[in-house]
């Protein structure tokens, strides 16, 4: 990798890759919060160490929690205080991590004391208002320090001032982000009388919400859902202990897509159908496009489409609702030019307010590659074509960098600007890609 540009190496033959990916970012940051709220020391295994998780860890340390890390062993130990914070004043920096921003803001609002949550310029643009409104309704005092409804924010926490006689009931819109709901669910053990969250948006559930519920239940805090309301009963608490974090299925999908693109084979170690992450649905999508998906003792394997004579074949075009695994929108967009008919991706309007306006970014970069596509508010249609060499802008968005690098496996002359924005979730992605592309 030279400077701030990564030059992708075109693969002349179908790949045959076996790769290991880091732990799940989503699960790492959920586990860190639950460990901080548990009673005693919790040891997390398979932890992701990336920009996002380091900002989360740094925030916990800034709040006085005892945190021990062992990066080579991928473990973290956190001593929780049963829903209490070690300090009653402080400032944290969450960087560009949406999970850290939403989860820690909710935690501080439920705690005793006054705190400031600061963030990167990118995170300052992302929505926080629905969460702020609910936390204010619960009794916290929040003052936006720059722009209303956005970070940075000063918080005076509730600190046990909630009425003790009955469960709290709030309403929440999660159309912009399901992280608002996950944040409230995760900190619900701090509300000892219980919490009921009525979801007012059309969207009531989602893959990441289900991850939150499953992880909470494994640490002893059961969440009930009746189709409209999430109910956390009084007296919930997290049990300290040991927790194994799954490999990051989102990261695995880039290597599975590489197999699809080249007509080759990719196995990602320890990714199984037992993983709880919603991006497993991407494997079903690859199967619909003509790939073969198999179980192996090492992990799930994807084999790309083969034409007669063993050459790589054409993927099938598809229309797909990606609301529930939208992190793979960019990955599918990188595959789409190589399909035999148009690819239409629907129900993804919410990705406009993530690390970048991802719909517009995808369309802009595909057009830079000479690919015809149409942008709608909630959807993208991408037509088959032959991408031309180009330098890809990444918009400080890790998924744009990793996904669009895949195009270069089929097309010479693809370069990725600012490749190290992938530090957010997968620090060594381009090192791993280099190693795989150069293996004999």
C-alpha positions as CSV (number, residue, x, y, z in Angstrom):
1,X,0.0,0.0,0.0
2,X,1.6,3.3,-1.1
3,X,0.6,6.3,0.9
4,X,-3.1,7.0,0.9
5,X,-3.9,4.9,-2.2
6,X,-4.3,1.1,-2.4
7,X,-3.8,-0.5,-5.8
8,X,-5.9,-3.7,-6.1
9,X,-4.2,-6.6,-7.8
10,X,-6.4,-8.2,-10.5
11,X,-6.7,-12.0,-10.1
12,X,-6.2,-13.8,-13.3
13,X,-7.4,-17.1,-12.0
14,X,-10.3,-18.1,-9.6
15,X,-9.3,-17.6,-6.0
16,X,-8.8,-20.4,-3.5
17,X,-8.7,-18.6,-0.1
18,X,-9.0,-19.7,3.5
19,X,-9.1,-16.7,5.8
20,X,-9.7,-15.7,9.4
21,X,-11.6,-12.5,10.2
22,X,-11.6,-10.4,13.4
23,X,-14.4,-10.6,16.0
24,X,-17.7,-8.9,15.4
25,X,-17.7,-5.2,16.0
26,X,-21.4,-5.1,16.9
27,X,-21.0,-8.0,19.4
28,X,-17.8,-6.6,20.8
29,X,-19.3,-3.2,21.7
30,X,-22.5,-4.7,23.1
31,X,-20.5,-7.1,25.2
32,X,-18.3,-4.3,26.5
33,X,-21.3,-2.3,27.7
34,X,-22.9,-5.3,29.4
35,X,-19.6,-6.2,31.1
36,X,-19.4,-2.7,32.5
37,X,-22.9,-2.9,33.9
38,X,-22.5,-6.5,35.3
39,X,-21.6,-7.2,38.9
40,X,-18.0,-8.3,39.0
41,X,-15.4,-9.2,36.4
42,X,-16.4,-10.3,32.9
43,X,-13.9,-11.7,30.5
44,X,-14.6,-11.4,26.8
45,X,-12.9,-13.6,24.2
46,X,-12.6,-13.1,20.5
47,X,-12.7,-9.3,20.9
48,X,-12.3,-7.1,17.9
49,X,-9.6,-4.5,18.3
50,X,-10.3,-1.7,15.9
51,X,-10.8,2.1,15.9
52,X,-14.5,1.7,17.0
53,X,-13.8,-0.8,19.8
54,X,-10.7,1.2,21.0
55,X,-12.9,4.3,21.4
56,X,-15.4,2.2,23.4
57,X,-12.6,0.8,25.6
58,X,-11.1,4.3,26.0
59,X,-14.5,5.7,27.0
60,X,-14.9,3.0,29.7
61,X,-11.4,3.7,31.0
62,X,-12.2,7.5,31.1
63,X,-15.2,6.7,33.2
64,X,-13.0,4.9,35.8
65,X,-13.8,1.3,34.9
66,X,-11.0,-1.2,35.5
67,X,-10.3,-2.7,32.0
68,X,-7.5,-5.1,31.1
69,X,-6.7,-5.9,27.5
70,X,-4.6,-8.5,25.8
71,X,-4.7,-7.8,22.0
72,X,-2.6,-10.9,20.9
73,X,-5.0,-13.1,22.8
74,X,-8.1,-11.1,21.7
75,X,-9.4,-10.8,25.3
76,X,-10.7,-8.0,27.5
77,X,-11.7,-8.1,31.2
78,X,-14.0,-5.5,32.6
79,X,-14.9,-5.1,36.2
80,X,-18.5,-4.0,36.4
81,X,-20.2,-2.4,39.4
82,X,-23.8,-3.7,39.0
83,X,-25.1,-0.8,37.0
84,X,-23.1,1.9,38.8
85,X,-20.4,4.1,37.4
86,X,-17.0,4.6,39.2
87,X,-17.2,8.4,38.7
88,X,-19.9,11.1,38.7
89,X,-18.3,13.5,36.2
90,X,-16.2,13.1,33.1
91,X,-15.9,13.4,29.3
92,X,-15.7,10.6,26.8
93,X,-14.7,10.5,23.1
94,X,-16.6,8.0,20.9
95,X,-14.9,8.8,17.6
96,X,-17.0,7.6,14.7
97,X,-18.6,4.6,16.4
98,X,-22.3,4.7,16.2
99,X,-22.6,1.9,18.8
100,X,-20.4,3.7,21.3
101,X,-22.2,7.0,20.7
102,X,-25.7,5.6,21.2
103,X,-24.9,2.9,23.9
104,X,-22.7,5.1,26.1
105,X,-25.0,8.1,25.8
106,X,-27.9,6.0,27.1
107,X,-25.7,4.6,29.9
108,X,-24.6,8.1,31.1
109,X,-28.2,9.4,31.0
110,X,-29.2,6.6,33.4
111,X,-26.2,7.2,35.7
112,X,-25.5,9.7,38.5
113,X,-23.4,12.7,37.5
114,X,-22.7,15.1,34.7
115,X,-20.8,14.0,31.6
116,X,-19.9,15.2,28.1
117,X,-20.0,12.9,25.1
118,X,-17.7,14.1,22.2
119,X,-17.3,12.6,18.8
120,X,-15.6,12.8,15.4
121,X,-16.9,15.2,12.8
122,X,-18.4,12.2,10.9
123,X,-20.3,11.1,14.0
124,X,-21.5,14.6,14.7
125,X,-23.5,14.5,11.5
126,X,-25.3,11.2,12.4
127,X,-28.8,11.3,14.0
128,X,-29.2,11.1,17.8
129,X,-32.5,13.1,18.3
130,X,-34.9,10.1,18.8
131,X,-32.6,8.7,21.5
132,X,-32.1,12.2,23.1
133,X,-35.9,12.6,23.3
134,X,-36.5,9.4,25.1
135,X,-33.7,10.0,27.6
136,X,-35.1,13.4,28.3
137,X,-38.5,11.9,28.8
138,X,-37.0,9.5,31.3
139,X,-35.7,12.5,33.3
140,X,-32.1,13.0,32.1
141,X,-31.0,16.5,31.1
142,X,-29.3,16.8,27.8
143,X,-27.8,19.9,26.3
144,X,-26.5,19.8,22.7
145,X,-23.2,21.7,22.6
146,X,-23.1,22.4,18.8
147,X,-26.1,21.3,16.7
148,X,-29.5,20.3,18.2
149,X,-30.2,16.6,18.0
150,X,-26.5,15.8,17.4
151,X,-23.3,15.2,19.4
152,X,-21.5,16.6,21.3
153,X,-23.8,16.6,24.2
154,X,-23.6,17.4,28.0
155,X,-25.7,15.0,30.1
156,X,-26.9,15.2,33.6
157,X,-27.9,11.7,34.4
158,X,-31.0,10.4,36.2
159,X,-28.9,8.7,38.9
160,X,-31.7,6.8,40.6
161,X,-34.1,9.7,40.5
162,X,-36.8,7.7,38.6
163,X,-40.0,7.0,40.5
164,X,-39.7,3.5,42.1
165,X,-43.3,2.4,42.2
166,X,-43.9,1.4,38.6
167,X,-42.1,0.5,35.4
168,X,-41.1,3.2,33.0
169,X,-42.9,3.3,29.6
170,X,-41.6,5.2,26.6
171,X,-42.2,5.5,22.8
172,X,-39.4,5.3,20.3
173,X,-39.0,5.8,16.5
174,X,-36.2,3.5,15.1
175,X,-36.6,4.3,11.4
176,X,-33.2,6.1,11.3
177,X,-31.3,3.6,13.4
178,X,-32.1,0.4,15.4
179,X,-29.1,1.4,17.6
180,X,-31.5,3.7,19.5
181,X,-33.5,0.7,20.6
182,X,-30.5,-1.5,21.4
183,X,-29.1,1.3,23.5
184,X,-32.2,1.5,25.7
185,X,-32.5,-2.2,25.9
186,X,-28.9,-2.7,26.9
187,X,-29.0,-0.1,29.8
188,X,-32.4,-1.3,31.0
189,X,-30.8,-3.1,34.0
190,X,-29.9,0.4,35.3
191,X,-33.7,1.1,35.6
192,X,-34.5,-1.3,38.4
193,X,-38.3,-1.0,38.2
194,X,-38.3,-2.1,34.6
195,X,-38.8,-0.5,31.2
196,X,-41.3,-0.8,28.4
197,X,-40.4,0.5,24.9
198,X,-43.2,0.9,22.4
199,X,-41.8,1.2,18.9
200,X,-43.8,3.8,16.9
201,X,-42.1,3.4,13.5
202,X,-43.2,1.0,10.8
203,X,-40.0,-1.0,11.5
204,X,-40.4,-2.9,14.8
205,X,-37.6,-5.4,14.7
206,X,-34.3,-6.1,12.9
207,X,-31.2,-8.3,12.9
208,X,-29.2,-6.1,15.2
209,X,-32.1,-5.8,17.7
210,X,-32.3,-9.6,17.7
211,X,-28.5,-9.8,18.4
212,X,-29.0,-7.4,21.4
213,X,-31.8,-9.5,22.8
214,X,-29.9,-12.8,22.4
215,X,-26.7,-11.4,24.0
216,X,-28.7,-9.9,26.9
217,X,-30.4,-13.2,27.5
218,X,-27.0,-15.1,27.6
219,X,-25.9,-12.7,30.3
220,X,-29.1,-13.2,32.3
221,X,-31.3,-10.2,31.2
222,X,-34.4,-11.5,29.3
223,X,-36.3,-9.1,27.0
224,X,-39.9,-9.8,26.0
225,X,-41.3,-8.6,22.6
226,X,-45.0,-8.7,21.7
227,X,-44.6,-7.3,18.2
228,X,-45.0,-3.7,19.3
229,X,-43.3,-3.4,22.6
230,X,-40.0,-4.5,24.2
231,X,-40.5,-5.2,27.9
232,X,-37.7,-5.5,30.4
233,X,-39.1,-6.5,33.8
234,X,-38.0,-5.1,37.1
235,X,-34.8,-6.4,38.8
236,X,-32.8,-7.2,35.6
237,X,-29.1,-7.5,36.0
238,X,-26.1,-8.9,34.0
239,X,-24.2,-11.9,35.3
240,X,-20.5,-11.5,35.3
241,X,-18.6,-14.4,33.7
242,X,-17.0,-15.3,30.4
243,X,-18.4,-14.5,26.9
244,X,-17.1,-15.7,23.5
245,X,-17.6,-13.1,20.6
246,X,-18.3,-14.5,17.2
247,X,-16.2,-13.8,14.1
248,X,-17.4,-10.7,12.1
249,X,-19.8,-12.1,9.5
250,X,-19.9,-8.6,7.9
251,X,-16.1,-8.8,7.3
252,X,-16.4,-12.4,6.1
253,X,-18.8,-11.4,3.3
254,X,-16.1,-9.5,1.4
255,X,-14.1,-12.7,1.0
256,X,-17.2,-14.7,0.1
257,X,-18.0,-12.0,-2.5
258,X,-14.4,-12.4,-3.9
259,X,-15.2,-16.0,-4.5
260,X,-18.4,-15.1,-6.3
261,X,-16.6,-12.5,-8.5
262,X,-13.7,-14.8,-9.6
263,X,-15.6,-18.1,-9.9
264,X,-13.3,-19.3,-7.1
265,X,-13.6,-20.6,-3.5
266,X,-13.4,-18.9,-0.1
267,X,-13.7,-20.4,3.4
268,X,-13.9,-18.1,6.4
269,X,-12.8,-19.9,9.6
270,X,-15.3,-20.3,12.4
271,X,-18.2,-18.7,10.5
272,X,-21.1,-21.1,10.9
273,X,-24.9,-21.1,10.5
274,X,-25.1,-20.9,14.3
275,X,-23.7,-17.3,14.2
276,X,-26.4,-14.9,15.3
277,X,-25.5,-12.0,12.9
278,X,-27.9,-11.0,10.3
279,X,-25.3,-10.7,7.5
280,X,-25.5,-14.5,7.1
281,X,-28.4,-13.6,4.8
282,X,-25.8,-12.4,2.3
283,X,-24.8,-16.0,1.8
284,X,-28.4,-16.9,0.9
285,X,-28.3,-14.0,-1.6
286,X,-25.1,-15.4,-3.2
287,X,-26.8,-18.7,-3.5
288,X,-29.7,-17.1,-5.3
289,X,-27.2,-15.5,-7.7
290,X,-25.7,-18.9,-8.6
291,X,-23.0,-19.5,-6.1
292,X,-22.7,-22.7,-4.1
293,X,-22.6,-22.4,-0.3
294,X,-21.4,-25.4,1.8
295,X,-20.5,-26.2,5.4
296,X,-16.9,-27.4,6.0
297,X,-15.2,-28.3,9.3
298,X,-13.3,-25.0,9.2
299,X,-16.3,-22.8,8.4
300,X,-18.8,-21.9,5.7
301,X,-17.5,-22.1,2.1
302,X,-18.7,-20.2,-0.9
303,X,-17.9,-21.3,-4.5
304,X,-18.5,-18.9,-7.3
305,X,-20.3,-19.6,-10.5
306,X,-18.4,-21.8,-13.0
307,X,-19.1,-21.8,-16.7
308,X,-18.3,-24.6,-19.1
309,X,-14.6,-25.3,-19.2
310,X,-14.0,-24.3,-15.6
311,X,-14.0,-20.5,-16.3
312,X,-15.8,-18.1,-14.1
313,X,-19.5,-17.7,-15.0
314,X,-22.0,-14.9,-14.8
315,X,-23.8,-14.2,-11.6
316,X,-27.6,-13.9,-11.8
317,X,-29.3,-10.5,-11.5
318,X,-31.6,-10.1,-8.5
319,X,-34.1,-7.9,-6.8
320,X,-33.6,-7.9,-3.0
321,X,-34.9,-6.2,0.1
322,X,-31.7,-5.5,2.2
323,X,-33.3,-3.7,5.1
324,X,-32.2,-6.4,7.5
325,X,-28.6,-6.8,6.3
326,X,-27.9,-3.4,4.8
327,X,-24.2,-3.4,5.7
328,X,-23.8,-5.7,2.6
329,X,-25.4,-3.2,0.2
330,X,-22.0,-2.0,-0.9
331,X,-20.7,-5.5,-1.3
332,X,-23.7,-6.5,-3.6
333,X,-23.2,-3.2,-5.5
334,X,-19.6,-4.3,-6.2
335,X,-20.8,-7.6,-7.6
336,X,-23.7,-6.1,-9.6
337,X,-21.8,-5.0,-12.7
338,X,-20.8,-8.6,-13.3
339,X,-24.3,-10.0,-13.2
340,X,-26.2,-11.2,-16.2
341,X,-29.1,-8.7,-15.6
342,X,-29.9,-5.7,-13.4
343,X,-29.5,-5.8,-9.7
344,X,-32.0,-3.9,-7.7
345,X,-31.5,-3.2,-3.9
346,X,-34.6,-2.0,-2.0
347,X,-35.6,-0.7,1.4
348,X,-32.2,0.8,2.3
349,X,-33.1,4.5,2.8
350,X,-31.7,4.4,6.4
351,X,-28.1,3.9,5.0
352,X,-28.1,7.5,3.9
353,X,-27.5,8.6,7.5
354,X,-24.7,6.1,8.4
355,X,-20.9,6.7,7.9
356,X,-21.7,8.4,4.6
357,X,-24.8,8.8,2.5
358,X,-24.2,5.3,1.3
359,X,-26.8,5.2,-1.5
360,X,-25.4,8.3,-3.1
361,X,-21.8,7.2,-2.5
362,X,-22.5,3.8,-4.2
363,X,-24.1,5.4,-7.2
364,X,-21.3,8.1,-7.6
365,X,-18.5,5.5,-7.5
366,X,-20.3,3.1,-9.9
367,X,-20.8,5.9,-12.4
368,X,-17.1,6.7,-12.0
369,X,-16.4,3.1,-13.0
370,X,-18.7,3.7,-16.1
371,X,-21.6,1.6,-14.7
372,X,-25.1,2.7,-15.4
373,X,-27.3,2.9,-12.3
374,X,-30.3,4.7,-10.9
375,X,-30.5,6.3,-7.5
376,X,-33.8,6.5,-5.6
377,X,-34.6,7.6,-2.0
378,X,-34.8,4.1,-0.7
379,X,-33.3,2.0,-3.5
380,X,-30.6,1.5,-6.2
381,X,-30.8,-0.2,-9.6
382,X,-27.5,-1.3,-11.1
383,X,-27.1,-2.5,-14.7
384,X,-24.5,-4.9,-16.0
385,X,-21.4,-3.5,-17.6
386,X,-17.6,-3.6,-17.8
387,X,-16.1,-1.4,-15.2
388,X,-13.2,0.9,-16.3
389,X,-10.1,1.7,-14.3
390,X,-10.8,4.4,-11.7
391,X,-9.7,5.8,-8.4
392,X,-12.4,5.1,-5.9
393,X,-13.4,7.8,-3.3
394,X,-14.3,6.2,0.1
395,X,-16.0,9.0,2.0
396,X,-14.2,8.0,5.2
397,X,-16.5,5.0,5.1
398,X,-14.9,1.6,5.9
399,X,-17.5,-0.4,4.0
400,X,-17.0,1.6,0.8
401,X,-13.3,1.0,0.9
402,X,-13.5,-2.8,1.5
403,X,-16.4,-3.5,-0.8
404,X,-15.2,-1.5,-3.8
405,X,-11.8,-3.1,-3.6
406,X,-13.5,-6.3,-4.8
407,X,-14.1,-4.8,-8.2
408,X,-10.3,-4.7,-8.7
409,X,-10.1,-8.5,-8.4
410,X,-11.8,-8.6,-11.9
411,X,-10.7,-5.2,-13.4
412,X,-7.2,-3.9,-13.6
413,X,-6.5,-0.3,-12.6
414,X,-8.8,0.0,-9.6
415,X,-7.3,2.1,-6.8
416,X,-8.8,2.9,-3.4
417,X,-8.4,6.3,-1.8
418,X,-7.8,6.5,2.0
419,X,-7.9,2.8,2.4
420,X,-7.1,3.0,6.1
421,X,-10.6,4.2,6.9
422,X,-11.1,0.5,7.3
423,X,-9.5,0.9,10.8
424,X,-13.0,1.5,12.0
425,X,-13.8,-2.3,12.0
426,X,-11.0,-4.3,10.2
427,X,-7.6,-2.7,10.7
428,X,-5.7,-5.3,8.7
429,X,-8.1,-5.8,5.8
430,X,-5.8,-4.6,3.1
431,X,-2.9,-6.4,4.5
432,X,-4.9,-9.6,4.5
433,X,-6.1,-8.9,0.9
434,X,-2.5,-8.3,-0.2
435,X,-1.4,-11.6,1.3
436,X,-4.3,-13.5,-0.3
437,X,-3.8,-12.0,-3.7
438,X,-0.1,-12.8,-3.6
439,X,-0.3,-16.4,-2.3
440,X,0.8,-19.1,-4.7
